[in-house]
C-alpha cells in the first residue's frame, strides 16, 4: 500500500525519525506536505471552516491538520490505488509493521477505513473478527475512537471524504471517528487490534509536559461551546439510544466493550 506521511516543513526531525522507522521495516514513505496552521490567514480559515463544533471554534492548528489529511485523500484519488495508509509524523510503530503495511490482502472487502492506532479509551467492537497471521485481528468499530494519526482509507472512501469536507467545523478525528459525525453511520470502519501504531504523546501521562507539547497547537486552550437546551436534549437522546443498542448487543454476545491495546 501507499504510505502517506503528513509532515510540516519545520518538522524535519519528525520526518527523519519516521524515515528511519520505515527503512528499518523495509517500507517506503510518500511525504505529504502538511498545512501549517501558523501560516493560515483569517481569510484562509474562513474559506473552509463553517460554524463551530461542540468543542468550540477550530484553532489554526486543527484547521491545518484537517487540510493535511485532505491532501492525503486527494493524493490517493489522483494515484487511483485501492488503499492507502495515512500517518501523522508523531506515531510509534508496533511489531511486524511491514506485514500490515506491506499488503492490503488482510483488509475486509467492505472496509472504508481501518483504524490502526490505539487511544486511551474503552469502546465497543463487534465480537465477529477477521484474523491476521501475526496474531492481530480486525473488528467493526461501533463507538467513537478519537485521534487520526494512523488509518487505512479506501479509494472510494477518500472520494466521499473529500466531497463531505469542502467545508468543515470539527477536528479531523471527530469528522472521521466520532459517532456524532454525520459520516460515522455511513462508513464501514474497522479497528485493528492490537493496534500497530500509537501517538508518542499517548505514551506519557495525561498531565505531563511532553504530552501537552505534542498536542495540536492551541487545542489545550480551547473552551467547549455551550449547547442550547434543544441541542443538549437531542444529544442526550442520541447518546442514550446508542448506549442502549450497544449494551443490548453486548448482552447477546454480538458486541464487546474493550480497550484496544498496542503491540
N, C-alpha and C positions, 0 to 999 in steps of 0.2 A: 504494500500500500504506500501511497504518497504520505509523507510525514511533514506536515506544515508546522513550523515553529514561529510563533508570533514574538518578535523581538524589536525593541526600540534601538535606534542608532546609538543612544547614550548608554545602552546596557551591553557594551561589548564583553564585559566579564561574564555575564549570563550566557551570551552566545558561545563563548569559548568553553564554558563548563558543559553546556548541552552538546556541543560538537564532540567533546571528549567522551561523554557518555555514549553517544551514538557510534563513534568509531570503535569503542570497546565492545559494543554489541554487534558490530558489523552492519550498521544501518546508516542510511543517508538522510540528511535533513534538507528540506526545502525552506529556506528562511523567507518569512513574510514580514516586510517592514511594518512594524506596529505604528499606530497613530498616537502621537504624543499629546496627551491632554494639555500639557503646559503651552503648547503651540496653537491650540484651538482658540479662535476668537469667539466672542459672543454671537456673532453672525453665523459662524461655522456651526455652533451648537444649536442655534435656533432653527437651522435648516433641517436638522434630523431629530431633535428632541421635541416632542409634543406632550405637554401636560406633566404630571408627576405620578410616580408610583407610590405605593403605601409607605415606602422607605424615604420619601421626600424627593426633592429635585436631584437629578443626576449631577454628580460632580464632573468636572472636565476629565478627570482620570477615568471615571466609569464610562464616559462617552467615548474616549479614545480606546478603551478596552473593547467595547462593543464593536466599534468600527474596525478594529484589528481582526476580530472574529469574522466580520462580514467580508473582509479581504480574503480570508481563507476560503469561505464559501464561494466567493467569486472565482478564485483560482481553481477550485475543484470543477466548477461548471465549465470554465474555459478549457481545462485539461480534458474533461469528459471521462475521467476514470470512474469506476463504480463506487469506490470508497476512498476516504482519506482520514488519517489521524490528524487531529488538531491539538496542538500543545501550547501552553504558555511556558515562558522560559524560566520558571521558578519551580519546576517539578523535579522530583526524585524518582528514579525507576526502581521497580522491584526485580524479582528473579525472572529469568527467561524472557526478557522483554523482546528479544529477537523472534521468539516463537509466536508472540502475539502480533507484533507489528509487521513481521515478515510475510504474512499471508492473510488473506481475507476469507479463507475457506471456513473458518470457525464462526463467522457472523451469521446469525439467523437470517433467512431469506426475507423475512418481513420487517427487519430492523430498519428504522430510520436513523436512530442514534444508539450507540453503545457507550455508556459512561464508563470510563476506565479508571477513575480515581476514587479514593476514599475520602470521606469527610466525617467529622466528629458528630454524628447524629444517628439516631435509630430511624429506620424506615421500613416500609412494607414492600416485600418482594413476593412474586408468585412462588409457590413451592415447586412447581414444574421447572426443570432445569435442563439445559444442554451442557454436557461436559466437554472439557478440553483435555488434551493428552497430558498437560503439565499440572493437572490437579485442580485447575480452575474450572469454574462453571459460569453460565450466563443465565440470569433470571430477569423476568419482566419487572421493571420499576413501576411502583404504584403510588408512591408519595414523593413529596418534594425531597430533593437531594442537591443542596446548593454547591457552588463552585463550578467553574467550567475550564479547569486547567488541563483536562485530558479527556478526549472523547473521539469516537469514530462517527463520521457522518456519511450518509449515502448521497449519491449524486442527486437523486430525486428530492431528498430532504433538503439539500443545500439550495436547490431551486425554490422550494417552498419557503425556506427561512429568509431568503433574500426578498421575496415578494412581500413577506409579512413584516419586514423590518426596514422598509424605506424610511419610515419614521418610527420612533420608539420612545418609551418613557421609563422603562425599567432596566436594571443592570442585565448583562447578557446571561448570567446564571439564572436569574429569575425568569427571563424570557424563555430559556430552554427547559429548566428543571423545577419550576415552581408549579404546583398544581393549580394555583390561581391564574396562571398564564392561559390565555385563550388557546394557545397551541398545544398545551400538555395532553389533553384528551384526544387530540387529533394526530398525535405522533405515537409511534411504537418505539418506546425507549427501553433498552435493556441495561442491566448492570453487570459488569464483570466482577467476580469475587473469587478469591481475594483480589482487590484492586491491584493493578500493575503500576500505578503511579500515585503520587501524593504531593501536594504543595509543601515546599520546605517549611513555610510558616506553620503548617499543621503539626510539625514535629516539636514545636515549642509550646510552652504553657500559654493559655489564653491571654494572660496579662504581662507576658514577657516583652521587653523592648524589641527583641528580634521578630516576634510575631506582628507587633504593631508596625514596624518599619516595612515589613513585607506586604502589608495591605495596600490596596489601590489608594493612591494619593487622595487625601481628603475624605475618604469613606468613614474613617473613625470619628469624624466630627459631625456627621450627618444627624439631623433631627427627624425622627419619624413623623410623617404627616398625620395630623389629626383627622380622623374619619368622621363624616357626618352620621347622624343617627341611622338613617336608612342604609347607608353603606356598611356600617357596623353590623346591622341586623342581617343583611344579605350575606356578609362574610361568615357570620356566626352560623347561619343555617347551612351554608355550603360546607363549612368545616365539620359541622356535626353530622351531616348526611354522609360525607366521605368517611368519617371516622366509624360510623355505624357499619357501612359497607365493608371496610377493611377488617373490623373486628369480627363481623359475621363470617366472612370468608376465611378468616383465620381459625375460627372455631370449627369449621367443617374441613379444615386441612388444605385449603386452596391458596392461602397466603400465610406469610410468616413475618413477624416483626423482628428485625435483627439490626445489627450494626455491621457494616461492611468493613472487613479488615484489609490490611495492606501487607503484601509479601513480595 
